[in-house]
């Protein structure tokens, strides 16, 4: 009896599944609901470099690069790399007491959901009091929020950047002393 009911209503079920899939696809095609970038940044004291892995949404990056270059670029192609580096240097500025630090490109990984951008920033004086200006996608998405998680040995801290607060000075909380 149950199987007969399912079979009798299977065209309805199929139509419902197809409709649900189309609605989900339409939502994906319109864009993603959260506009965030996330970077993991670890300081390598031996090499005096900040190693950064930045995760962004590929469609946002493609649009930012299209606006910058005046043409569509395919992220997966190596030809996009110089444009990505120029975009990074304009939107992620790192200032030390010695001056502006440069971004040195390492590479990228691109999938449908994420683009991972890998680069290093030489910081011979370490991380203390380095000023970061992170304007990634602020010109494109008014509600964009950018986060960088920093690690320096056993020390960790996080900086959040918004359109209203794109510039932050890095500092680590003093280590808590162990109880006697």
N, C-alpha and C positions, 0 to 999 in steps of 0.2 A: 504494500500500500504506500509506504513512504517513498520507495523508489519510483512508483508511478506518479506521485505528486511532484517529485523532483523532475522527472522526465517531462511531465506535462508543462511545467513552468520553466524548463531550461531555456527556452528562447528569452523569456523575461529575465532570467538570471544572467544570461549572456549579455543582453542589452544593458543591464545594470552594471555589469563588470566593465563593459566597453565604455559606458558613460563615465564611470568613476575614473577610468584610466585617462580619458580625454580631459576631464576636469583637472586631474593631477598634472598632466602634461601642459595644459594651458597655464597653470600656476607656475610651473617651472619655466615656461617660455617667457612669462612676464618678467621674471627676475627673481632673485632670491630676497627673502624678507629682511635679513640682517646684513648690515654693511659694516663688517669688521675685518681688520687684518690682525694677524698674530705673528709676532717674531720671537724666536728663541735665540738669545745672544749669550755666548759663553766666552769669557776672556781667557785667552791662552797667555799666561804670564811669561812663559819661556820664549814665545815668539812675539810678545807684545802686540797681540792682535785680538780684536773682537770678532769672533766667528758668528755669523748671523744666518739663520734660516728663516725666511719671511714667507708666510702663507697668505695668499690673496685669492680672490675669486677670479678665474681666468677671463670671464666676460668683462669685468670691470677693468682689468689690466688691458685687454684688447681695445676697449673704448678709450682709455687714457692714452694709449700709444697711437691710436688712430687720430685723436685730436692733436697730439704732439707732432706726428709725422705728416699729417695731412693725407694719409692713405691707410688702408687696412693692412695690418701685419699679421702673419701667422705665427703664433707664439712658439709652435713646435720647431720652426725653422731657426737655424743659427743666425740668419740675417736679422732677426728681431733682437738679438742680444745687445748690440750697440745702442739701440733705441731704449731697451729696458734699463741699461746702465745710465744713460743720460736722464731718463725719467727718475730713476732712484736718486741720482745726485741732485736733482732739482727738488725732490720732495722729501728726502731724508738727509738733513744736514747735521753734521756732527762737529761741534766746536770744542777744542781743548785750549788750555792756557797758551799753547804754542801756536794755535791757529786752527783753521778749518782742516779736518781730516778727510782723506779721500776714501772712496769706495772702490775696492778691487773685486772684480767679478770672478766668481768661481764657476757658476753654472745654474741650471734650472731643471725642474721636473714639472711637466704639465699633464694634467688629467682633466676630465670633464668637470669635476668638483673643485679642484684646487690647483693653483700654480705655486710651486715652491721655488723661491729665488734664493740662491746661496751666494754670499759675498763676505768679504773680510774688510775690516777697518783697522789700519795701523794706529795703535795708541801707545806710544812709548812711555807715557806718563801714567798708565793705568786708567782705571775707570772713574776715580774720585773727581767729582765736580765737572765732569764732562757734560756739555749741554747738547741735548737732542731736540731738533725741530723736525717733527714728523707730520707732514701735510699730505700723506698718501690718500688719494681719492677725495680730498676735501673740495676740490674744484668740481668734482663729478657727482658726489653724493653728500647732501647736506647733513645727514645723520650718521656719517661715517665715524667709527671709533677705532683707534689703533692702539694696540697693546704690545709692549716689549717686555718679555721676562728675561731678566739678567741673572747671570751666574758668574761668580768670581771665586773659585775655590769653593769654600763652604758657605760663602755669603750669597744671598739671593735677594732680589727686589724686583718690583714690577712698576712700570710707568704706563699710564694711560694718556692718550692724546685725543683731543676733540677739536672741532673747528674753533671753539672759544678758547681752548688752551693747547695750542700746537707745540709749545716750547716748554721743555722740562729739564731741570738739572738733576743728574743722577747722583744719588747718595745712598749709602747703605746704612741701615740702622746699626747702632753699636751692638756688638755681640753681648748677649746676656751672660753675666758671670755665673759660674756654677756655684751652687750652694755648698757651704763648708761641710 
